[in-house]
Amino acid sequence: MSLLGPRDPNADGYPYGVRITVGGIDCYSVGTEGPHEAEGLKSQLERAEGVTDAEVVHYG
């Protein structure tokens, strides 16, 4: 993983992702191309067992 965020197979960085907290540990999701896609992923991850926090992040 790049310091700027997750990478796609073509080595282009995805500008958005989702940070979640599971059992007190911060985790990052796969990258997404836009904020709407990231919001959809966030709502799915929020429903996962053990997730206590979720937020969309922009790697800008």
PQR file of N, CA, C, O and H, with PARSE charges and radii, in Angstrom:
ATOM      1  N   MET A   1       0.855  -1.181   0.000 -0.4000 1.5000
ATOM      2  CA  MET A   1       0.000   0.000   0.000 -0.0000 2.0000
ATOM      3  C   MET A   1       0.892   1.231   0.000  0.5500 1.7000
ATOM      4  O   MET A   1       1.867   1.307   0.747 -0.5500 1.4000
ATOM      5  N   SER A   2       0.557   2.160  -0.817 -0.4000 1.5000
ATOM      6  CA  SER A   2       1.248   3.437  -0.888 -0.0000 2.0000
ATOM      7  C   SER A   2       0.907   4.295   0.325  0.5500 1.7000
ATOM      8  O   SER A   2      -0.129   4.090   0.958 -0.5500 1.4000
ATOM      9  H   SER A   2      -0.235   2.098  -1.423  0.4000 1.0000
ATOM     10  N   LEU A   3       1.759   5.239   0.648 -0.4000 1.5000
ATOM     11  CA  LEU A   3       1.454   6.179   1.726 -0.0000 2.0000
ATOM     12  C   LEU A   3       0.292   7.086   1.359  0.5500 1.7000
ATOM     13  O   LEU A   3      -0.346   7.666   2.238 -0.5500 1.4000
ATOM     14  H   LEU A   3       2.600   5.405   0.133  0.4000 1.0000
ATOM     15  N   LEU A   4       0.010   7.213   0.065 -0.4000 1.5000
ATOM     16  CA  LEU A   4      -1.075   8.067  -0.396 -0.0000 2.0000
ATOM     17  C   LEU A   4      -2.401   7.338  -0.463  0.5500 1.7000
ATOM     18  O   LEU A   4      -3.431   7.969  -0.701 -0.5500 1.4000
ATOM     19  H   LEU A   4       0.528   6.741  -0.649  0.4000 1.0000
ATOM     20  N   GLY A   5      -2.410   6.052  -0.264 -0.4000 1.5000
ATOM     21  CA  GLY A   5      -3.659   5.309  -0.306 -0.0000 2.0000
ATOM     22  C   GLY A   5      -3.507   4.028  -1.097  0.5500 1.7000
ATOM     23  O   GLY A   5      -2.449   3.772  -1.673 -0.5500 1.4000
ATOM     24  H   GLY A   5      -1.573   5.540  -0.071  0.4000 1.0000
ATOM     25  N   PRO A   6      -4.549   3.223  -1.131 -0.5600 1.5000
ATOM     26  CA  PRO A   6      -4.501   1.958  -1.866  0.2800 2.0000
ATOM     27  C   PRO A   6      -4.216   2.183  -3.343  0.5500 1.7000
ATOM     28  O   PRO A   6      -4.528   3.242  -3.888 -0.5500 1.4000
ATOM     29  N   ARG A   7      -3.632   1.202  -3.979 -0.4000 1.5000
ATOM     30  CA  ARG A   7      -3.273   1.303  -5.394 -0.0000 2.0000
ATOM     31  C   ARG A   7      -4.070   0.303  -6.223  0.5500 1.7000
ATOM     32  O   ARG A   7      -4.424  -0.782  -5.761 -0.5500 1.4000
ATOM     33  H   ARG A   7      -3.379   0.342  -3.537  0.4000 1.0000
ATOM     34  N   ASP A   8      -4.339   0.701  -7.454 -0.4000 1.5000
ATOM     35  CA  ASP A   8      -4.993  -0.231  -8.365 -0.0000 2.0000
ATOM     36  C   ASP A   8      -3.914  -0.964  -9.165  0.5500 1.7000
ATOM     37  O   ASP A   8      -2.742  -0.601  -9.074 -0.5500 1.4000
ATOM     38  H   ASP A   8      -4.052   1.583  -7.830  0.4000 1.0000
ATOM     39  N   PRO A   9      -4.281  -1.991  -9.950 -0.5600 1.5000
ATOM     40  CA  PRO A   9      -3.279  -2.762 -10.694  0.2800 2.0000
ATOM     41  C   PRO A   9      -2.490  -1.932 -11.707  0.5500 1.7000
ATOM     42  O   PRO A   9      -1.391  -2.330 -12.093 -0.5500 1.4000
ATOM     43  N   ASN A  10      -3.015  -0.804 -12.141 -0.4000 1.5000
ATOM     44  CA  ASN A  10      -2.308   0.040 -13.104 -0.0000 2.0000
ATOM     45  C   ASN A  10      -1.425   1.072 -12.417  0.5500 1.7000
ATOM     46  O   ASN A  10      -0.911   1.974 -13.080 -0.5500 1.4000
ATOM     47  H   ASN A  10      -3.908  -0.481 -11.828  0.4000 1.0000
ATOM     48  N   ALA A  11      -1.235   0.963 -11.107 -0.4000 1.5000
ATOM     49  CA  ALA A  11      -0.398   1.863 -10.309 -0.0000 2.0000
ATOM     50  C   ALA A  11      -0.954   3.281 -10.246  0.5500 1.7000
ATOM     51  O   ALA A  11      -0.202   4.226 -10.011 -0.5500 1.4000
ATOM     52  H   ALA A  11      -1.652   0.231 -10.569  0.4000 1.0000
ATOM     53  N   ASP A  12      -2.242   3.441 -10.450 -0.4000 1.5000
ATOM     54  CA  ASP A  12      -2.886   4.741 -10.269 -0.0000 2.0000
ATOM     55  C   ASP A  12      -3.575   4.711  -8.910  0.5500 1.7000
ATOM     56  O   ASP A  12      -4.312   3.773  -8.607 -0.5500 1.4000
ATOM     57  H   ASP A  12      -2.853   2.673 -10.641  0.4000 1.0000
ATOM     58  N   GLY A  13      -3.341   5.718  -8.101 -0.4000 1.5000
ATOM     59  CA  GLY A  13      -3.936   5.732  -6.766 -0.0000 2.0000
ATOM     60  C   GLY A  13      -5.428   6.020  -6.805  0.5500 1.7000
ATOM     61  O   GLY A  13      -5.879   6.870  -7.573 -0.5500 1.4000
ATOM     62  H   GLY A  13      -2.742   6.480  -8.347  0.4000 1.0000
ATOM     63  N   TYR A  14      -6.183   5.327  -5.995 -0.4000 1.5000
ATOM     64  CA  TYR A  14      -7.598   5.642  -5.828 -0.0000 2.0000
ATOM     65  C   TYR A  14      -7.708   6.774  -4.817  0.5500 1.7000
ATOM     66  O   TYR A  14      -7.084   6.707  -3.758 -0.5500 1.4000
ATOM     67  H   TYR A  14      -5.816   4.637  -5.372  0.4000 1.0000
ATOM     68  N   PRO A  15      -8.481   7.808  -5.111 -0.5600 1.5000
ATOM     69  CA  PRO A  15      -8.504   8.975  -4.235  0.2800 2.0000
ATOM     70  C   PRO A  15      -9.351   8.835  -2.968  0.5500 1.7000
ATOM     71  O   PRO A  15      -9.204   9.649  -2.057 -0.5500 1.4000
ATOM     72  N   TYR A  16     -10.225   7.844  -2.877 -0.4000 1.5000
ATOM     73  CA  TYR A  16     -11.108   7.694  -1.714 -0.0000 2.0000
ATOM     74  C   TYR A  16     -11.020   6.284  -1.154  0.5500 1.7000
ATOM     75  O   TYR A  16     -10.638   5.345  -1.852 -0.5500 1.4000
ATOM     76  H   TYR A  16     -10.345   7.182  -3.617  0.4000 1.0000
ATOM     77  N   GLY A  17     -11.373   6.154   0.094 -0.4000 1.5000
ATOM     78  CA  GLY A  17     -11.430   4.862   0.760 -0.0000 2.0000
ATOM     79  C   GLY A  17     -12.274   5.007   2.013  0.5500 1.7000
ATOM     80  O   GLY A  17     -12.865   6.059   2.258 -0.5500 1.4000
ATOM     81  H   GLY A  17     -11.684   6.917   0.661  0.4000 1.0000
ATOM     82  N   VAL A  18     -12.328   3.948   2.803 -0.4000 1.5000
ATOM     83  CA  VAL A  18     -13.101   3.971   4.043 -0.0000 2.0000
ATOM     84  C   VAL A  18     -12.206   3.473   5.173  0.5500 1.7000
ATOM     85  O   VAL A  18     -11.590   2.412   5.072 -0.5500 1.4000
ATOM     86  H   VAL A  18     -11.849   3.093   2.605  0.4000 1.0000
ATOM     87  N   ARG A  19     -12.145   4.252   6.248 -0.4000 1.5000
ATOM     88  CA  ARG A  19     -11.425   3.845   7.454 -0.0000 2.0000
ATOM     89  C   ARG A  19     -12.454   3.299   8.428  0.5500 1.7000
ATOM     90  O   ARG A  19     -13.464   3.945   8.704 -0.5500 1.4000
ATOM     91  H   ARG A  19     -12.646   5.113   6.330  0.4000 1.0000
ATOM     92  N   ILE A  20     -12.193   2.103   8.947 -0.4000 1.5000
ATOM     93  CA  ILE A  20     -13.101   1.521   9.936 -0.0000 2.0000
ATOM     94  C   ILE A  20     -12.306   1.150  11.182  0.5500 1.7000
ATOM     95  O   ILE A  20     -11.087   0.986  11.129 -0.5500 1.4000
ATOM     96  H   ILE A  20     -11.372   1.578   8.723  0.4000 1.0000
ATOM     97  N   THR A  21     -13.008   1.023  12.297 -0.4000 1.5000
ATOM     98  CA  THR A  21     -12.399   0.542  13.535 -0.0000 2.0000
ATOM     99  C   THR A  21     -13.082  -0.772  13.898  0.5500 1.7000
ATOM    100  O   THR A  21     -14.304  -0.841  14.030 -0.5500 1.4000
ATOM    101  H   THR A  21     -13.998   1.157  12.340  0.4000 1.0000
ATOM    102  N   VAL A  22     -12.267  -1.810  14.057 -0.4000 1.5000
ATOM    103  CA  VAL A  22     -12.756  -3.139  14.421 -0.0000 2.0000
ATOM    104  C   VAL A  22     -11.962  -3.593  15.642  0.5500 1.7000
ATOM    105  O   VAL A  22     -10.742  -3.742  15.582 -0.5500 1.4000
ATOM    106  H   VAL A  22     -11.275  -1.754  13.950  0.4000 1.0000
ATOM    107  N   GLY A  23     -12.661  -3.807  16.737 -0.4000 1.5000
ATOM    108  CA  GLY A  23     -11.993  -4.251  17.955 -0.0000 2.0000
ATOM    109  C   GLY A  23     -10.904  -3.295  18.421  0.5500 1.7000
ATOM    110  O   GLY A  23      -9.890  -3.728  18.968 -0.5500 1.4000
ATOM    111  H   GLY A  23     -13.652  -3.685  16.787  0.4000 1.0000
ATOM    112  N   GLY A  24     -11.104  -2.001  18.209 -0.4000 1.5000
ATOM    113  CA  GLY A  24     -10.129  -1.003  18.631 -0.0000 2.0000
ATOM    114  C   GLY A  24      -8.964  -0.803  17.680  0.5500 1.7000
ATOM    115  O   GLY A  24      -8.060  -0.019  17.972 -0.5500 1.4000
ATOM    116  H   GLY A  24     -11.927  -1.649  17.764  0.4000 1.0000
ATOM    117  N   ILE A  25      -8.965  -1.495  16.546 -0.4000 1.5000
ATOM    118  CA  ILE A  25      -7.875  -1.391  15.572 -0.0000 2.0000
ATOM    119  C   ILE A  25      -8.381  -0.658  14.335  0.5500 1.7000
ATOM    120  O   ILE A  25      -9.419  -1.017  13.779 -0.5500 1.4000
ATOM    121  H   ILE A  25      -9.699  -2.131  16.308  0.4000 1.0000
ATOM    122  N   ASP A  26      -7.646   0.376  13.900 -0.4000 1.5000
ATOM    123  CA  ASP A  26      -8.001   1.092  12.676 -0.0000 2.0000
ATOM    124  C   ASP A  26      -7.608   0.262  11.467  0.5500 1.7000
ATOM    125  O   ASP A  26      -6.495  -0.259  11.391 -0.5500 1.4000
ATOM    126  H   ASP A  26      -6.803   0.668  14.351  0.4000 1.0000
ATOM    127  N   CYS A  27      -8.535   0.142  10.519 -0.4000 1.5000
ATOM    128  CA  CYS A  27      -8.314  -0.609   9.290 -0.0000 2.0000
ATOM    129  C   CYS A  27      -8.755   0.258   8.114  0.5500 1.7000
ATOM    130  O   CYS A  27      -9.589   1.149   8.277 -0.5500 1.4000
ATOM    131  H   CYS A  27      -9.439   0.565  10.581  0.4000 1.0000
ATOM    132  N   TYR A  28      -8.200   0.002   6.939 -0.4000 1.5000
ATOM    133  CA  TYR A  28      -8.581   0.758   5.749 -0.0000 2.0000
ATOM    134  C   TYR A  28      -9.124  -0.192   4.700  0.5500 1.7000
ATOM    135  O   TYR A  28      -8.620  -1.300   4.518 -0.5500 1.4000
ATOM    136  H   TYR A  28      -7.523  -0.721   6.807  0.4000 1.0000
ATOM    137  N   SER A  29     -10.170   0.266   4.007 -0.4000 1.5000
ATOM    138  CA  SER A  29     -10.787  -0.547   2.967 -0.0000 2.0000
ATOM    139  C   SER A  29      -9.988  -0.426   1.677  0.5500 1.7000
ATOM    140  O   SER A  29      -8.988   0.289   1.607 -0.5500 1.4000
ATOM    141  H   SER A  29     -10.579   1.166   4.154  0.4000 1.0000
ATOM    142  N   VAL A  30     -10.448  -1.130   0.676 -0.4000 1.5000
ATOM    143  CA  VAL A  30      -9.922  -0.936  -0.668 -0.0000 2.0000
ATOM    144  C   VAL A  30     -10.247   0.483  -1.110  0.5500 1.7000
ATOM    145  O   VAL A  30     -11.168   1.103  -0.579 -0.5500 1.4000
ATOM    146  H   VAL A  30     -11.260  -1.710   0.734  0.4000 1.0000
ATOM    147  N   GLY A  31      -9.504   0.998  -2.070 -0.4000 1.5000
ATOM    148  CA  GLY A  31      -9.763   2.341  -2.572 -0.0000 2.0000
ATOM    149  C   GLY A  31     -10.968   2.382  -3.492  0.5500 1.7000
ATOM    150  O   GLY A  31     -11.371   1.365  -4.056 -0.5500 1.4000
ATOM    151  H   GLY A  31      -8.756   0.494  -2.502  0.4000 1.0000
ATOM    152  N   THR A  32     -11.535   3.565  -3.635 -0.4000 1.5000
ATOM    153  CA  THR A  32     -12.660   3.766  -4.543 -0.0000 2.0000
ATOM    154  C   THR A  32     -12.373   4.973  -5.425  0.5500 1.7000
ATOM    155  O   THR A  32     -11.549   5.822  -5.086 -0.5500 1.4000
ATOM    156  H   THR A  32     -11.208   4.391  -3.177  0.4000 1.0000
ATOM    157  N   GLU A  33     -13.059   5.040  -6.555 -0.4000 1.5000
ATOM    158  CA  GLU A  33     -12.812   6.116  -7.509 -0.0000 2.0000
ATOM    159  C   GLU A  33     -13.491   7.423  -7.139  0.5500 1.7000
ATOM    160  O   GLU A  33     -13.026   8.487  -7.547 -0.5500 1.4000
ATOM    161  H   GLU A  33     -13.729   4.350  -6.831  0.4000 1.0000
ATOM    162  N   GLY A  34     -14.573   7.372  -6.381 -0.4000 1.5000
ATOM    163  CA  GLY A  34     -15.290   8.603  -6.070 -0.0000 2.0000
ATOM    164  C   GLY A  34     -15.950   8.560  -4.710  0.5500 1.7000
ATOM    165  O   GLY A  34     -16.034   7.502  -4.087 -0.5500 1.4000
ATOM    166  H   GLY A  34     -14.950   6.507  -6.050  0.4000 1.0000
ATOM    167  N   PRO A  35     -16.424   9.715  -4.243 -0.5600 1.5000
ATOM    168  CA  PRO A  35     -17.026   9.786  -2.915  0.2800 2.0000
ATOM    169  C   PRO A  35     -18.334   9.005  -2.796  0.5500 1.7000
ATOM    170  O   PRO A  35     -18.626   8.463  -1.731 -0.5500 1.4000
ATOM    171  N   HIS A  36     -19.123   8.938  -3.867 -0.4000 1.5000
ATOM    172  CA  HIS A  36     -20.397   8.206  -3.798 -0.0000 2.0000
ATOM    173  C   HIS A  36     -20.150   6.706  -3.637  0.5500 1.7000
ATOM    174  O   HIS A  36     -20.847   6.034  -2.876 -0.5500 1.4000
ATOM    175  H   HIS A  36     -18.886   9.379  -4.733  0.4000 1.0000
ATOM    176  N   GLU A  37     -19.156   6.188  -4.354 -0.4000 1.5000
ATOM    177  CA  GLU A  37     -18.797   4.777  -4.228 -0.0000 2.0000
ATOM    178  C   GLU A  37     -18.281   4.497  -2.808  0.5500 1.7000
ATOM    179  O   GLU A  37     -18.593   3.460  -2.223 -0.5500 1.4000
ATOM    180  H   GLU A  37     -18.590   6.733  -4.972  0.4000 1.0000
ATOM    181  N   ALA A  38     -17.492   5.428  -2.260 -0.4000 1.5000
ATOM    182  CA  ALA A  38     -16.962   5.272  -0.904 -0.0000 2.0000
ATOM    183  C   ALA A  38     -18.085   5.300   0.134  0.5500 1.7000
ATOM    184  O   ALA A  38     -18.049   4.540   1.101 -0.5500 1.4000
ATOM    185  H   ALA A  38     -17.238   6.271  -2.735  0.4000 1.0000
ATOM    186  N   GLU A  39     -19.070   6.159  -0.054 -0.4000 1.5000
ATOM    187  CA  GLU A  39     -20.210   6.221   0.881 -0.0000 2.0000
ATOM    188  C   GLU A  39     -20.984   4.908   0.877  0.5500 1.7000
ATOM    189  O   GLU A  39     -21.408   4.432   1.930 -0.5500 1.4000
ATOM    190  H   GLU A  39     -19.099   6.777  -0.839  0.4000 1.0000
ATOM    191  N   GLY A  40     -21.172   4.314  -0.315 -0.4000 1.5000
ATOM    192  CA  GLY A  40     -21.857   3.026  -0.412 -0.0000 2.0000
ATOM    193  C   GLY A  40     -21.083   1.925   0.304  0.5500 1.7000
ATOM    194  O   GLY A  40     -21.661   1.093   1.002 -0.5500 1.4000
ATOM    195  H   GLY A  40     -20.828   4.700  -1.171  0.4000 1.0000
ATOM    196  N   LEU A  41     -19.772   1.935   0.119 -0.4000 1.5000
ATOM    197  CA  LEU A  41     -18.925   0.956   0.795 -0.0000 2.0000
ATOM    198  C   LEU A  41     -18.962   1.166   2.309  0.5500 1.7000
ATOM    199  O   LEU A  41     -18.995   0.203   3.075 -0.5500 1.4000
ATOM    200  H   LEU A  41     -19.302   2.611  -0.449  0.4000 1.0000
ATOM    201  N   LYS A  42     -18.957   2.425   2.730 -0.4000 1.5000
ATOM    202  CA  LYS A  42     -19.027   2.746   4.162 -0.0000 2.0000
ATOM    203  C   LYS A  42     -20.297   2.173   4.774  0.5500 1.7000
ATOM    204  O   LYS A  42     -20.243   1.566   5.843 -0.5500 1.4000
ATOM    205  H   LYS A  42     -18.931   3.207   2.107  0.4000 1.0000
ATOM    206  N   SER A  43     -21.454   2.358   4.106 -0.4000 1.5000
ATOM    207  CA  SER A  43     -22.696   1.844   4.691 -0.0000 2.0000
ATOM    208  C   SER A  43     -22.697   0.328   4.783  0.5500 1.7000
ATOM    209  O   SER A  43     -23.285  -0.230   5.710 -0.5500 1.4000
ATOM    210  H   SER A  43     -21.498   2.851   3.238  0.4000 1.0000
ATOM    211  N   GLN A  44     -22.059  -0.346   3.850 -0.4000 1.5000
ATOM    212  CA  GLN A  44     -21.965  -1.808   3.941 -0.0000 2.0000
ATOM    213  C   GLN A  44     -21.051  -2.216   5.095  0.5500 1.7000
ATOM    214  O   GLN A  44     -21.371  -3.132   5.853 -0.5500 1.4000
ATOM    215  H   GLN A  44     -21.582   0.107   3.097  0.4000 1.0000
ATOM    216  N   LEU A  45     -19.919  -1.538   5.224 -0.4000 1.5000
ATOM    217  CA  LEU A  45     -18.960  -1.886   6.269 -0.0000 2.0000
ATOM    218  C   LEU A  45     -19.486  -1.570   7.665  0.5500 1.7000
ATOM    219  O   LEU A  45     -19.160  -2.275   8.620 -0.5500 1.4000
ATOM    220  H   LEU A  45     -19.658  -0.794   4.608  0.4000 1.0000
ATOM    221  N   GLU A  46     -20.295  -0.522   7.796 -0.4000 1.5000
ATOM    222  CA  GLU A  46     -20.866  -0.165   9.101 -0.0000 2.0000
ATOM    223  C   GLU A  46     -21.751  -1.277   9.657  0.5500 1.7000
ATOM    224  O   GLU A  46     -21.890  -1.412  10.873 -0.5500 1.4000
ATOM    225  H   GLU A  46     -20.560   0.050   7.021  0.4000 1.0000
ATOM    226  N   ARG A  47     -22.351  -2.075   8.769 -0.4000 1.5000
ATOM    227  CA  ARG A  47     -23.237  -3.159   9.197 -0.0000 2.0000
ATOM    228  C   ARG A  47     -22.476  -4.442   9.550  0.5500 1.7000
ATOM    229  O   ARG A  47     -23.061  -5.396  10.062 -0.5500 1.4000
ATOM    230  H   ARG A  47     -22.238  -1.965   7.781  0.4000 1.0000
ATOM    231  N   ALA A  48     -21.174  -4.454   9.273 -0.4000 1.5000
ATOM    232  CA  ALA A  48     -20.384  -5.659   9.548 -0.0000 2.0000
ATOM    233  C   ALA A  48     -20.181  -5.844  11.051  0.5500 1.7000
ATOM    234  O   ALA A  48     -20.075  -4.874  11.802 -0.5500 1.4000
ATOM    235  H   ALA A  48     -20.699  -3.679   8.857  0.4000 1.0000
ATOM    236  N   GLU A  49     -20.129  -7.087  11.466 -0.4000 1.5000
ATOM    237  CA  GLU A  49     -19.964  -7.406  12.888 -0.0000 2.0000
ATOM    238  C   GLU A  49     -18.628  -6.875  13.415  0.5500 1.7000
ATOM    239  O   GLU A  49     -17.585  -7.073  12.792 -0.5500 1.4000
ATOM    240  H   GLU A  49     -20.215  -7.875  10.855  0.4000 1.0000
ATOM    241  N   GLY A  50     -18.670  -6.209  14.553 -0.4000 1.5000
ATOM    242  CA  GLY A  50     -17.460  -5.728  15.204 -0.0000 2.0000
ATOM    243  C   GLY A  50     -17.012  -4.334  14.812  0.5500 1.7000
ATOM    244  O   GLY A  50     -16.116  -3.774  15.444 -0.5500 1.4000
ATOM    245  H   GLY A  50     -19.517  -6.049  15.059  0.4000 1.0000
ATOM    246  N   VAL A  51     -17.620  -3.763  13.777 -0.4000 1.5000
ATOM    247  CA  VAL A  51     -17.234  -2.418  13.345 -0.0000 2.0000
ATOM    248  C   VAL A  51     -17.856  -1.395  14.290  0.5500 1.7000
ATOM    249  O   VAL A  51     -19.073  -1.366  14.471 -0.5500 1.4000
ATOM    250  H   VAL A  51     -18.348  -4.218  13.263  0.4000 1.0000
ATOM    251  N   THR A  52     -17.009  -0.556  14.892 -0.4000 1.5000
ATOM    252  CA  THR A  52     -17.505   0.447  15.839 -0.0000 2.0000
ATOM    253  C   THR A  52     -17.467   1.859  15.275  0.5500 1.7000
ATOM    254  O   THR A  52     -18.102   2.757  15.829 -0.5500 1.4000
ATOM    255  H   THR A  52     -16.020  -0.580  14.745  0.4000 1.0000
ATOM    256  N   ASP A  53     -16.732   2.077  14.178 -0.4000 1.5000
ATOM    257  CA  ASP A  53     -16.639   3.405  13.581 -0.0000 2.0000
ATOM    258  C   ASP A  53     -16.286   3.242  12.112  0.5500 1.7000
ATOM    259  O   ASP A  53     -15.567   2.315  11.740 -0.5500 1.4000
ATOM    260  H   ASP A  53     -16.217   1.348  13.728  0.4000 1.0000
ATOM    261  N   ALA A  54     -16.794   4.145  11.277 -0.4000 1.5000
ATOM    262  CA  ALA A  54     -16.464   4.135   9.853 -0.0000 2.0000
ATOM    263  C   ALA A  54     -16.523   5.554   9.327  0.5500 1.7000
ATOM    264  O   ALA A  54     -17.412   6.325   9.686 -0.5500 1.4000
ATOM    265  H   ALA A  54     -17.379   4.898  11.579  0.4000 1.0000
ATOM    266  N   GLU A  55     -15.561   5.898   8.467 -0.4000 1.5000
ATOM    267  CA  GLU A  55     -15.584   7.218   7.847 -0.0000 2.0000
ATOM    268  C   GLU A  55     -14.933   7.154   6.473  0.5500 1.7000
ATOM    269  O   GLU A  55     -13.992   6.392   6.250 -0.5500 1.4000
ATOM    270  H   GLU A  55     -14.838   5.271   8.176  0.4000 1.0000
ATOM    271  N   VAL A  56     -15.449   7.967   5.556 -0.4000 1.5000
ATOM    272  CA  VAL A  56     -14.863   8.094   4.225 -0.0000 2.0000
ATOM    273  C   VAL A  56     -13.619   8.960   4.350  0.5500 1.7000
ATOM    274  O   VAL A  56     -13.644  10.003   5.002 -0.5500 1.4000
ATOM    275  H   VAL A  56     -16.213   8.586   5.737  0.4000 1.0000
ATOM    276  N   VAL A  57     -12.526   8.522   3.721 -0.4000 1.5000
ATOM    277  CA  VAL A  57     -11.293   9.307   3.727 -0.0000 2.0000
ATOM    278  C   VAL A  57     -10.914   9.669   2.294  0.5500 1.7000
ATOM    279  O   VAL A  57     -11.125   8.888   1.367 -0.5500 1.4000
ATOM    280  H   VAL A  57     -12.506   7.674   3.191  0.4000 1.0000
ATOM    281  N   HIS A  58     -10.357  10.853   2.130 -0.4000 1.5000
ATOM    282  CA  HIS A  58      -9.863  11.316   0.831 -0.0000 2.0000
ATOM    283  C   HIS A  58      -8.353  11.385   0.933  0.5500 1.7000
ATOM    284  O   HIS A  58      -7.812  12.080   1.794 -0.5500 1.4000
ATOM    285  H   HIS A  58     -10.185  11.487   2.884  0.4000 1.0000
ATOM    286  N   TYR A  59      -7.675  10.666   0.056 -0.4000 1.5000
ATOM    287  CA  TYR A  59      -6.222  10.589   0.127 -0.0000 2.0000
ATOM    288  C   TYR A  59      -5.538  11.772  -0.544  0.5500 1.7000
ATOM    289  O   TYR A  59      -4.321  11.930  -0.449 -0.5500 1.4000
ATOM    290  H   TYR A  59      -8.114  10.102  -0.643  0.4000 1.0000
ATOM    291  N   GLY A  60      -6.336  12.615  -1.233 -0.4000 1.5000
ATOM    292  CA  GLY A  60      -5.909  13.827  -1.898 -0.0000 2.0000
ATOM    293  C   GLY A  60      -4.484  14.013  -2.009  0.5500 1.7000
ATOM    294  O   GLY A  60      -4.034  15.018  -2.560 -0.5500 1.4000
ATOM    295  H   GLY A  60      -7.324  12.486  -1.311  0.4000 1.0000
TER
END
